[in-house]
Amino acid sequence: MSVDLKDTLFNITEKHKEALDLLISLGFESLKDDNLRKMFGSSISLENALKSKKINPEAFISQLTERIEENKKTQNKYEDTIKITGVLPCPVKVPLLEAFEKWLKEQNFDFNLNYELKAASMGIDWIKDEMKNSENIPDLFISAGFDLFFDKNLLGRYKSENLFEDISGIEKYNKDFSEYRLEDPSGQYSMLGVVPAVFLVNKDELEGRKIPETWEELMSDEYEDKVSLPISDFDLFNALLLNIYKVYGEEGIRKLARIFQKNMHPSEMVKSHMKRERPAITIMPYFFTWMVREGSPMELVWPKDGAIISPIFMLTKKETKDKTKPIADFFASKEAGEILSHKGKMPSVNPEVDNQIPEDNKYIWLGWDFIKENDISNLIKKCENIFNETLKGAE
């Protein structure tokens, strides 16, 4: 094995999970955050990173080689290998992965376990090519959103083949969702939780306008060019497009484009009252409203007609369910659910979790009937085209 010291920190940690673990143990704590790892790690070589901590490069390479060889022996200890792949919502990626790895240490599997769970901000392009061949479909897969799961060129093509089975063991979802029928009637897709989209209103920018309380009010002419949408958050933006299309049709997508002002990361939005170009309203994941400081002009509005949700799905292969069952049980457990809900403000479907969401707060769920009746991947593309054409027409 050869490691190029001139290569970037990001490339090295992408190629070798062992390098990431070793660097973190040597004091590079910021690498736990995939966003920081990509941003910081792409601009510095492994050699310079080691120099900054006064770490001997030869000693590092020796330790890394030893870890990689040891892992190879461990990973190929058994005849069977179980593969877990997915992306975890950024706010809960670290605590959920830490809890999972702690749980793994207590297990005694009779198979090799390979897992790769990245932050959602890293995107899913690294997964898509593998998914085109059923032999490469992981035994357990976790991700938010709709596109990947229902794309007929990717995971969606295997739904009709009954390749998956819901083995979460949760027969009835959390009472918060009792009226929404989130459970897959075909018994194939498991859901772990949801990412709600809410309004964050900058009262200083309303200029006499009334605070919108529903999606319909938000899409009125009154807020034209005044609303920021989570375009860079593909899962949530796709959920917005699909649900707005379902309720309001193509004209709803055009209205969404007309109210659009600009795209910022949600963490920028909560501080947007300090910037020159300020949206009056921002649509964002509920989690980021935690960052609003007391005394700021920013106010959270949970839409009266419901927060549009992007589901966090878990898929498990039917043929390997005997092996993956305990792993699926962990991700569907109360412990994992409380990490989603309490640390990520992503309500869990586990019935034992207190999501700490007021009972009056409603949700908007796309619905399994709509998913079954439509080609979701193509519908997303159609909505995107209408949205982009409307933007161009307004220029």
FIPANU-631496 format. One line per field, with one value per atom (N, C-alpha, C): residue number from 1; x, y, z. Coordinates in steps of 0.1 Angstrom, whole numbers. Layout:
<sites>
k: NUM_...;
u: X_...;
v: Y_...;
w: Z_...;
</sites>
This chain:
<sites>
k: 1_1_1_2_2_2_3_3_3_4_4_4_5_5_5_6_6_6_7_7_7_8_8_8_9_9_9_10_10_10_11_11_11_12_12_12_13_13_13_14_14_14_15_15_15_16_16_16_17_17_17_18_18_18_19_19_19_20_20_20_21_21_21_22_22_22_23_23_23_24_24_24_25_25_25_26_26_26_27_27_27_28_28_28_29_29_29_30_30_30_31_31_31_32_32_32_33_33_33_34_34_34_35_35_35_36_36_36_37_37_37_38_38_38_39_39_39_40_40_40_41_41_41_42_42_42_43_43_43_44_44_44_45_45_45_46_46_46_47_47_47_48_48_48_49_49_49_50_50_50_51_51_51_52_52_52_53_53_53_54_54_54_55_55_55_56_56_56_57_57_57_58_58_58_59_59_59_60_60_60_61_61_61_62_62_62_63_63_63_64_64_64_65_65_65_66_66_66_67_67_67_68_68_68_69_69_69_70_70_70_71_71_71_72_72_72_73_73_73_74_74_74_75_75_75_76_76_76_77_77_77_78_78_78_79_79_79_80_80_80_81_81_81_82_82_82_83_83_83_84_84_84_85_85_85_86_86_86_87_87_87_88_88_88_89_89_89_90_90_90_91_91_91_92_92_92_93_93_93_94_94_94_95_95_95_96_96_96_97_97_97_98_98_98_99_99_99_100_100_100_101_101_101_102_102_102_103_103_103_104_104_104_105_105_105_106_106_106_107_107_107_108_108_108_109_109_109_110_110_110_111_111_111_112_112_112_113_113_113_114_114_114_115_115_115_116_116_116_117_117_117_118_118_118_119_119_119_120_120_120_121_121_121_122_122_122_123_123_123_124_124_124_125_125_125_126_126_126_127_127_127_128_128_128_129_129_129_130_130_130_131_131_131_132_132_132_133_133_133_134_134_134_135_135_135_136_136_136_137_137_137_138_138_138_139_139_139_140_140_140_141_141_141_142_142_142_143_143_143_144_144_144_145_145_145_146_146_146_147_147_147_148_148_148_149_149_149_150_150_150_151_151_151_152_152_152_153_153_153_154_154_154_155_155_155_156_156_156_157_157_157_158_158_158_159_159_159_160_160_160_161_161_161_162_162_162_163_163_163_164_164_164_165_165_165_166_166_166_167_167_167_168_168_168_169_169_169_170_170_170_171_171_171_172_172_172_173_173_173_174_174_174_175_175_175_176_176_176_177_177_177_178_178_178_179_179_179_180_180_180_181_181_181_182_182_182_183_183_183_184_184_184_185_185_185_186_186_186_187_187_187_188_188_188_189_189_189_190_190_190_191_191_191_192_192_192_193_193_193_194_194_194_195_195_195_196_196_196_197_197_197_198_198_198_199_199_199_200_200_200_201_201_201_202_202_202_203_203_203_204_204_204_205_205_205_206_206_206_207_207_207_208_208_208_209_209_209_210_210_210_211_211_211_212_212_212_213_213_213_214_214_214_215_215_215_216_216_216_217_217_217_218_218_218_219_219_219_220_220_220_221_221_221_222_222_222_223_223_223_224_224_224_225_225_225_226_226_226_227_227_227_228_228_228_229_229_229_230_230_230_231_231_231_232_232_232_233_233_233_234_234_234_235_235_235_236_236_236_237_237_237_238_238_238_239_239_239_240_240_240_241_241_241_242_242_242_243_243_243_244_244_244_245_245_245_246_246_246_247_247_247_248_248_248_249_249_249_250_250_250_251_251_251_252_252_252_253_253_253_254_254_254_255_255_255_256_256_256_257_257_257_258_258_258_259_259_259_260_260_260_261_261_261_262_262_262_263_263_263_264_264_264_265_265_265_266_266_266_267_267_267_268_268_268_269_269_269_270_270_270_271_271_271_272_272_272_273_273_273_274_274_274_275_275_275_276_276_276_277_277_277_278_278_278_279_279_279_280_280_280_281_281_281_282_282_282_283_283_283_284_284_284_285_285_285_286_286_286_287_287_287_288_288_288_289_289_289_290_290_290_291_291_291_292_292_292_293_293_293_294_294_294_295_295_295_296_296_296_297_297_297_298_298_298_299_299_299_300_300_300_301_301_301_302_302_302_303_303_303_304_304_304_305_305_305_306_306_306_307_307_307_308_308_308_309_309_309_310_310_310_311_311_311_312_312_312_313_313_313_314_314_314_315_315_315_316_316_316_317_317_317_318_318_318_319_319_319_320_320_320_321_321_321_322_322_322_323_323_323_324_324_324_325_325_325_326_326_326_327_327_327_328_328_328_329_329_329_330_330_330_331_331_331_332_332_332_333_333_333_334_334_334_335_335_335_336_336_336_337_337_337_338_338_338_339_339_339_340_340_340_341_341_341_342_342_342_343_343_343_344_344_344_345_345_345_346_346_346_347_347_347_348_348_348_349_349_349_350_350_350_351_351_351_352_352_352_353_353_353_354_354_354_355_355_355_356_356_356_357_357_357_358_358_358_359_359_359_360_360_360_361_361_361_362_362_362_363_363_363_364_364_364_365_365_365_366_366_366_367_367_367_368_368_368_369_369_369_370_370_370_371_371_371_372_372_372_373_373_373_374_374_374_375_375_375_376_376_376_377_377_377_378_378_378_379_379_379_380_380_380_381_381_381_382_382_382_383_383_383_384_384_384_385_385_385_386_386_386_387_387_387_388_388_388_389_389_389_390_390_390_391_391_391_392_392_392_393_393_393_394_394_394_395_395_395;
u: 8_0_9_5_13_4_9_1_10_4_11_9_20_20_16_18_14_-1_-8_-22_-29_-41_-49_-54_-56_-61_-75_-83_-96_-96_-87_-86_-81_-71_-66_-77_-85_-95_-107_-109_-119_-115_-102_-97_-96_-92_-89_-97_-107_-114_-104_-95_-85_-77_-74_-67_-75_-88_-97_-97_-98_-99_-85_-74_-61_-59_-62_-60_-69_-81_-90_-83_-78_-72_-59_-53_-41_-44_-56_-60_-67_-70_-77_-92_-97_-111_-121_-117_-126_-129_-121_-124_-136_-141_-154_-165_-164_-175_-171_-180_-177_-176_-184_-183_-169_-165_-152_-141_-142_-132_-130_-142_-141_-135_-140_-136_-121_-118_-104_-95_-99_-90_-87_-95_-92_-82_-78_-69_-55_-54_-41_-36_-23_-18_-17_-16_-14_-1_9_22_22_15_14_5_-5_-14_-6_2_10_21_26_36_30_17_10_9_9_7_21_31_45_44_38_37_46_54_64_57_59_52_55_67_70_63_62_55_40_35_21_18_26_24_25_34_36_23_18_6_-6_-7_-18_-18_-6_-4_-8_-4_-7_-23_-29_-44_-51_-47_-53_-52_-40_-37_-46_-46_-54_-69_-74_-88_-91_-81_-83_-85_-77_-78_-92_-96_-109_-121_-120_-131_-133_-123_-124_-123_-127_-126_-136_-148_-159_-162_-170_-173_-183_-193_-203_-199_-203_-201_-214_-217_-229_-224_-231_-227_-238_-234_-243_-238_-247_-244_-254_-250_-260_-255_-264_-261_-270_-264_-271_-273_-284_-286_-274_-269_-257_-257_-268_-268_-267_-270_-270_-260_-252_-243_-233_-226_-216_-222_-232_-237_-243_-250_-256_-245_-235_-224_-216_-214_-207_-215_-228_-237_-237_-237_-237_-224_-213_-200_-198_-203_-203_-211_-223_-231_-224_-217_-211_-200_-194_-183_-189_-202_-208_-214_-213_-219_-208_-213_-205_-211_-209_-215_-207_-214_-207_-206_-204_-201_-193_-187_-179_-189_-186_-195_-187_-191_-186_-196_-193_-203_-196_-204_-200_-212_-212_-223_-217_-220_-215_-225_-221_-231_-238_-251_-259_-253_-245_-240_-229_-225_-215_-221_-235_-242_-243_-249_-251_-246_-238_-232_-223_-216_-207_-215_-228_-236_-243_-247_-255_-250_-237_-231_-233_-230_-231_-245_-255_-269_-274_-268_-273_-272_-265_-264_-269_-279_-285_-275_-265_-255_-247_-248_-241_-250_-263_-272_-268_-266_-262_-273_-269_-279_-288_-283_-290_-286_-296_-294_-302_-296_-303_-300_-311_-310_-323_-323_-335_-339_-351_-356_-363_-366_-374_-367_-358_-352_-345_-336_-328_-337_-346_-355_-365_-369_-380_-376_-363_-358_-358_-365_-366_-353_-343_-330_-321_-326_-318_-326_-328_-335_-349_-356_-370_-372_-363_-364_-366_-361_-361_-374_-382_-393_-403_-405_-415_-410_-397_-391_-392_-397_-398_-384_-374_-361_-359_-368_-367_-378_-376_-386_-384_-395_-395_-393_-381_-378_-376_-380_-378_-385_-396_-403_-413_-413_-423_-436_-446_-459_-467_-466_-474_-465_-464_-455_-459_-450_-452_-466_-472_-486_-486_-474_-474_-478_-477_-480_-492_-500_-511_-521_-522_-532_-526_-513_-506_-503_-505_-502_-488_-478_-464_-459_-466_-461_-463_-453_-454_-464_-475_-485_-480_-469_-464_-454_-451_-442_-427_-423_-409_-400_-405_-397_-400_-389_-390_-387_-393_-390_-385_-374_-368_-373_-375_-379_-382_-384_-387_-380_-377_-371_-382_-387_-398_-392_-399_-396_-405_-399_-407_-403_-410_-406_-398_-388_-381_-383_-390_-394_-385_-379_-372_-381_-386_-396_-392_-379_-374_-375_-377_-378_-392_-402_-416_-422_-417_-421_-437_-443_-457_-465_-458_-465_-469_-480_-484_-475_-472_-464_-472_-467_-475_-476_-488_-491_-493_-494_-496_-488_-487_-480_-487_-500_-507_-505_-505_-502_-488_-478_-464_-463_-470_-469_-477_-482_-489_-480_-485_-477_-470_-475_-470_-455_-451_-438_-429_-433_-425_-410_-401_-386_-382_-389_-387_-384_-384_-383_-370_-363_-352_-356_-352_-356_-343_-345_-333_-329_-325_-322_-309_-300_-288_-291_-302_-306_-315_-310_-318_-330_-327_-338_-350_-347_-358_-364_-356_-362_-370_-366_-374_-388_-387_-400_-409_-403_-411_-418_-410_-415_-426_-424_-434_-447_-446_-458_-465_-458_-465_-472_-465_-471_-484_-483_-495_-507_-505_-516_-520_-510_-512_-509_-504_-501_-490_-489_-478_-477_-489_-489_-483_-485_-478_-463_-458_-443_-439_-447_-444_-444_-454_-455_-443_-438_-427_-414_-413_-402_-403_-415_-416_-413_-416_-413_-398_-391_-377_-368_-360_-350_-336_-331_-318_-316_-305_-302_-291_-293_-283_-283_-272_-273_-281_-289_-297_-289_-277_-269_-266_-266_-264_-277_-288_-301_-304_-300_-304_-296_-285_-278_-280_-290_-292_-296_-301_-305_-293_-280_-268_-263_-269_-263_-271_-266_-272_-285_-283_-294_-301_-313_-319_-333_-335_-348_-357_-370_-380_-383_-383_-387_-378_-374_-365_-372_-372_-377_-365_-366_-354_-358_-349_-351_-353_-363_-366_-354_-344_-331_-325_-324_-316_-322_-334_-341_-335_-328_-321_-310_-305_-294_-298_-311_-316_-313_-307_-303_-314_-315_-325_-323_-334_-333_-332_-330_-328_-343_-343_-357_-362_-356_-360_-370_-381_-392_-396_-396_-400_-415_-420_-434_-435_-443_-446_-459_-459_-471_-484_-495_-507_-512_-510_-514_-504_-493_-483_-470_-460_-446_-444_-440_-437_-425_-427_-416_-409_-396_-387_-384_-389_-387_-373_-369_-356_-359_-356_-359_-348_-351_-342_-347_-338_-341_-333_-339_-332_-335_-325_-327_-334_-344_-351_-342_-333_-325_-315_-311_-301_-307_-320_-326_-323_-319_-315_-303_-294_-281_-283_-291_-292_-302_-311_-321_-316_-306_-301_-297_-291_-286_-298_-308_-320_-327_-327_-333_-326_-313_-305_-310_-310_-314_-328_-337_-351_-354_-344_-345_-349_-353_-356_-343_-332_-319_-316_-316_-313_-324_-337_-348_-346_-341_-339_-327_-318_-307_-313_-321_-327_-336_-344_-354_-348_-340_-336_-323_-315_-302_-304_-313_-315_-328_-337_-351_-357_-355_-360_-369_-382_-391_-389_-388_-387_-400_-401_-413_-414_-404_-404_-414_-424_-435_-431_-418_-414_-407_-404_-397_-407_-403_-411_-404_-411_-405_-404_-411_-411_-416_-426_-433_-447_-452_-465_-475_-486_-496_-503_-504_-511_-503_-490_-482_-485_-489_-492_-481_-482_-472_-479_-472_-477_-468_-474_-467_-472_-463_-467_-477_-475_-485_-481_-483_-479_-487_-500_-508_-502_-498_-493_-479_-471_-458_-461_-471_-474_-479_-487_-493_-484_-473_-464_-450_-444_-429_-422_-419_-414_-401_-392_-379_-382_-390_-394_-402_-410_-419_-410_-399_-390_-383_-379_-373_-382_-395_-405_-407_-408_-410_-397_-386_-373_-373_-377_-378_-387_-399_-409_-404_-397_-392_-381_-372_-361_-365_-375_-380_-387_-394_-401_-390_-379_-369_-363_-360_-354_-364_-377_-387_-388_-384_-385_-372_-362_-349_-350;
v: -12_0_12_22_34_46_55_68_79_88_100_111_115_126_139_140_153_154_142_142_150_154_162_154_160_154_148_155_150_137_137_125_113_115_104_98_107_102_96_100_94_79_78_65_55_60_51_56_48_52_51_42_41_54_61_74_84_84_94_91_78_74_78_75_78_92_100_115_121_116_121_118_106_102_110_116_124_139_142_156_164_158_165_163_168_166_172_183_189_180_169_160_152_152_144_150_163_170_169_162_159_172_182_195_202_202_208_200_187_178_181_183_186_199_209_223_225_221_223_212_200_189_190_197_198_208_217_227_225_214_211_197_195_182_174_161_153_156_159_162_175_185_198_197_189_187_180_170_163_173_181_191_201_205_214_209_195_189_183_185_180_165_159_144_139_129_123_116_120_113_98_94_80_72_77_70_69_80_80_70_69_60_45_43_30_26_35_32_30_38_37_24_20_7_-5_-4_-14_-15_-4_-4_-10_-6_-10_-26_-31_-45_-53_-47_-53_-54_-43_-42_-52_-54_-64_-78_-81_-94_-96_-85_-86_-86_-78_-77_-90_-98_-110_-122_-121_-132_-143_-139_-148_-150_-160_-162_-152_-148_-138_-124_-114_-100_-93_-84_-76_-62_-55_-41_-31_-21_-10_3_10_22_33_45_56_69_79_92_96_102_106_121_126_140_147_158_164_166_171_174_162_150_138_128_131_121_117_126_122_115_120_113_99_98_86_75_80_71_66_75_72_62_64_54_41_41_28_21_28_21_16_23_18_5_5_-7_-18_-15_-26_-34_-26_-32_-43_-42_-52_-64_-64_-74_-85_-97_-108_-114_-108_-112_-124_-133_-144_-140_-127_-123_-110_-107_-95_-83_-72_-60_-49_-44_-32_-21_-10_1_14_22_36_45_53_62_77_84_98_108_121_132_135_138_141_152_161_172_167_155_150_145_145_141_126_122_107_102_111_106_94_93_82_69_70_58_54_64_61_50_51_42_27_25_12_6_15_11_5_8_4_-12_-18_-33_-39_-48_-53_-60_-65_-72_-63_-50_-40_-33_-36_-30_-34_-24_-28_-36_-43_-51_-42_-31_-21_-7_1_15_25_36_47_60_68_81_89_102_110_113_117_122_111_115_107_102_110_107_94_91_79_66_67_56_52_62_59_61_63_65_51_49_36_31_40_35_31_34_31_22_26_17_14_24_22_10_7_-5_-18_-19_-31_-33_-22_-23_-33_-33_-43_-57_-59_-72_-77_-69_-72_-76_-68_-71_-67_-58_-52_-57_-56_-59_-51_-45_-37_-47_-46_-55_-47_-34_-26_-30_-38_-43_-33_-21_-11_-12_-17_-20_-7_1_14_25_35_46_55_64_74_81_83_89_103_110_123_121_109_107_98_97_87_90_102_106_106_103_105_92_81_68_68_69_69_55_45_31_27_20_16_4_6_-5_-18_-17_-29_-36_-30_-37_-38_-29_-29_-18_-6_5_8_10_14_29_36_50_51_59_61_75_85_98_107_120_129_142_149_163_173_181_190_203_209_222_233_243_253_267_278_291_298_305_314_328_336_350_360_369_381_392_395_406_419_422_435_437_426_427_425_424_422_435_446_459_460_457_459_446_437_424_416_408_399_387_382_369_358_351_340_328_323_312_298_299_287_287_276_276_284_284_292_307_311_325_329_320_322_324_317_318_329_338_349_359_368_378_387_388_397_394_381_377_375_380_378_383_375_378_381_375_377_365_353_340_332_327_319_304_296_282_273_261_253_245_252_245_236_240_231_219_219_207_199_191_184_176_169_161_169_180_189_197_201_209_200_188_179_176_175_173_185_197_209_209_206_206_196_184_173_176_181_184_196_206_218_215_206_202_194_185_176_185_195_203_214_221_233_232_220_218_226_227_234_249_255_269_271_261_262_262_255_255_269_274_288_298_297_306_305_293_290_297_296_302_318_323_338_344_336_342_340_331_328_340_343_353_348_340_335_322_316_303_305_302_302_289_286_274_279_270_274_280_276_282_297_300_314_322_315_322_327_320_324_337_340_352_362_359_368_382_384_398_407_401_409_411_406_408_419_423_434_429_417_412_402_406_398_393_379_374_377_379_382_368_358_345_334_325_314_300_292_278_270_263_255_243_234_223_228_222_226_227_219_218_232_239_251_263_261_272_272_262_262_272_276_286_300_303_317_322_334_339_348_347_355_370_376_391_394_384_386_388_394_396_384_372_360_353_348_341_329_318_305_304_300_297_283_275_262_263_261_263_256_264_258_247_246_235_224_226_215_218_212_213_202_206_196_187_174_165_158_156_148_135_123_111_106_101_94_79_73_59_50_37_26_15_10_-2_-14_-25_-37_-49_-56_-66_-78_-84_-95_-107_-110_-122_-123_-111_-111_-106_-106_-100_-107_-120_-127_-122_-117_-111_-96_-89_-74_-70_-80_-77_-69_-74_-66_-52_-50_-37_-28_-33_-26_-22_-31_-29_-17_-16_-5_8_9_22_26_16_18_20_19_18_32_31_44_52_46_53_61_54_61_72_68_78_91_89_101_110_103_111_120_113_120_132_129_138_149_145_155_162_156_163_169_164_169_175_175_181_174_161_153_143_145_136_122_113_99_92_81_73_63_61_51_56_47_51_54_50_52_66_73_85_97_106_118_129_132_141_155_158_172_182_178_187_189_201_204_196_191_182_189_203_210_212_209_210_199_203_193_191_180_177_175_177_174_163_151_139_136_133_131_120_109_98_87_75_63_62_66_65_73_86_95_89_84_78_66_58_46_51_61_66_74_78_87_82_86_83_95_92_103_110_102_108_117_113_121_133_132_143_153_149_159_167_160_167_177_172_181_194_192_203_213_207_215_223_217_224_236_234_244_256_252_261_270_263_270_279_274_282_294_293_305_315_310_319_327_319_325_336_333_342_355_354_366_375_370_377_389;
w: 0_0_0_-9_-9_-6_2_5_1_-8_-13_-3_4_14_8_-6_-12_-15_-14_-17_-6_-10_0_12_23_34_31_23_20_12_1_-7_1_10_18_26_33_42_35_22_14_10_7_2_14_25_37_49_53_65_77_76_87_89_78_79_86_84_91_106_109_124_130_124_129_131_121_122_133_135_146_159_160_173_176_165_167_169_171_174_163_151_141_143_154_157_147_140_130_119_117_106_108_120_123_115_113_105_90_83_68_60_64_57_59_71_74_68_69_63_48_41_27_24_32_30_34_46_51_45_43_39_24_16_2_-1_8_6_13_19_26_23_21_19_32_31_43_49_41_47_55_50_57_70_68_80_91_88_98_104_96_100_111_108_117_131_132_146_150_142_145_146_137_136_126_130_120_109_96_85_84_86_85_96_108_119_116_110_106_96_85_74_80_89_95_103_111_118_109_99_89_82_77_70_79_92_102_104_105_107_95_83_71_69_72_71_81_93_104_100_95_90_79_70_59_65_75_81_88_95_102_93_82_73_65_63_55_64_76_86_83_78_75_60_57_43_38_46_42_46_37_40_39_49_49_47_37_34_38_45_49_42_35_29_31_31_32_35_36_40_52_62_74_74_79_80_88_82_88_103_109_123_132_127_135_131_120_115_126_132_142_154_161_173_169_158_154_150_143_140_152_161_174_182_183_190_183_170_162_164_164_165_180_189_203_204_198_198_191_180_172_181_190_198_207_210_219_211_197_189_186_183_179_166_155_142_136_129_122_107_104_91_91_79_78_76_82_81_75_64_57_58_63_64_60_53_49_50_60_63_63_53_52_55_56_59_46_47_35_26_32_25_14_16_7_-6_-7_-19_-20_-31_-33_-46_-53_-66_-64_-52_-50_-48_-46_-44_-57_-66_-77_-87_-90_-100_-95_-82_-76_-77_-75_-74_-88_-99_-112_-114_-105_-106_-93_-94_-82_-73_-79_-71_-61_-65_-57_-47_-47_-37_-23_-14_-1_6_17_24_33_37_44_39_36_31_38_41_48_41_38_33_34_33_33_18_17_4_-4_-17_-26_-38_-44_-57_-58_-49_-50_-48_-39_-35_-46_-54_-63_-78_-80_-94_-100_-111_-118_-124_-124_-128_-117_-105_-93_-83_-71_-61_-65_-72_-75_-84_-92_-102_-95_-82_-75_-66_-65_-56_-61_-75_-81_-79_-77_-76_-62_-53_-39_-33_-37_-32_-17_-12_1_10_23_33_45_50_62_74_80_92_104_104_115_128_126_138_144_138_142_135_142_135_134_145_145_148_139_141_152_156_167_166_177_177_170_169_162_147_142_128_126_136_135_124_120_109_95_94_81_73_79_73_66_74_69_65_72_70_56_50_36_35_28_28_21_13_7_16_27_37_32_23_18_24_25_29_44_51_65_66_75_78_92_93_106_113_105_109_98_101_90_93_82_82_79_89_86_80_70_65_71_77_84_78_83_78_89_85_94_89_97_92_98_90_94_95_107_109_104_104_100_85_78_63_58_67_62_56_60_54_54_65_66_62_56_52_65_63_74_74_86_87_80_70_64_74_74_84_76_63_55_42_36_23_12_13_3_5_17_20_16_18_15_0_-8_-23_-29_-22_-27_-34_-42_-49_-39_-27_-17_-13_-15_-11_-23_-35_-47_-45_-48_-47_-32_-23_-8_0_-7_1_-4_6_3_4_-6_-6_-5_1_3_-9_-20_-32_-31_-23_-21_-13_-6_2_-7_-15_-26_-20_-9_-4_0_7_12_1_-8_-20_-28_-31_-39_-32_-18_-11_-12_-12_-14_-28_-39_-52_-54_-49_-51_-43_-31_-23_-28_-33_-38_-51_-59_-72_-69_-59_-56_-52_-45_-40_-49_-55_-63_-78_-82_-96_-102_-115_-121_-117_-116_-112_-98_-89_-76_-77_-86_-88_-94_-103_-108_-97_-88_-77_-68_-66_-57_-63_-77_-84_-83_-83_-83_-69_-59_-45_-41_-49_-46_-48_-37_-37_-40_-32_-34_-25_-28_-21_-11_2_12_19_26_35_47_53_65_76_78_89_86_73_69_71_69_70_83_94_107_111_103_105_94_86_74_77_89_93_94_94_94_81_70_57_49_38_31_23_16_9_18_23_33_28_28_25_37_34_44_51_43_48_42_51_47_50_40_42_46_57_61_70_72_81_95_102_116_125_123_131_132_120_120_128_131_139_153_157_170_171_159_159_160_160_162_175_176_188_195_208_215_212_209_206_191_183_169_163_151_145_138_140_133_141_135_142_135_142_136_134_122_120_115_122_118_110_97_89_95_95_101_93_80_72_72_79_81_76_83_78_67_55_45_49_48_54_43_45_37_46_41_50_50_61_63_62_50_48_52_54_56_48_39_31_35_36_40_30_25_16_22_15_21_23_13_13_24_30_41_54_55_67_80_79_91_97_89_93_97_89_91_102_106_116_128_135_147_143_131_127_124_117_115_128_137_150_157_156_162_156_143_136_138_141_144_159_167_181_188_200_207_209_211_213_200_188_176_173_176_174_182_194_203_198_192_185_174_165_154_160_169_174_183_193_203_199_191_186_172_165_151_148_158_156_143_142_131_138_139_146_142_152_150_149_141_140_151_159_170_180_183_192_206_210_224_225_214_215_217_226_228_219_208_198_202_213_219_209_201_191_196_197_201_193_200_193_182_183_173_160_160_148_138_126_116_106_98_88_75_64_51_45_42_37_23_14_0_-2_6_6_-4_1_-7_-20_-19_-32_-43_-39_-49_-54_-45_-49_-59_-56_-65_-78_-79_-91_-100_-95_-103_-104_-115_-117_-110_-97_-88_-94_-98_-104_-115_-125_-136_-132_-122_-117_-111_-104_-98_-109_-120_-131_-138_-139_-145_-137_-124_-115_-115_-115_-116_-129_-140_-153_-152_-147_-146_-137_-126_-116_-123_-130_-137_-149_-156_-167_-162_-151_-145_-141_-135_-131_-143_-153_-165_-171_-171_-177_-169_-156_-147_-149_-155_-156_-166;
</sites>
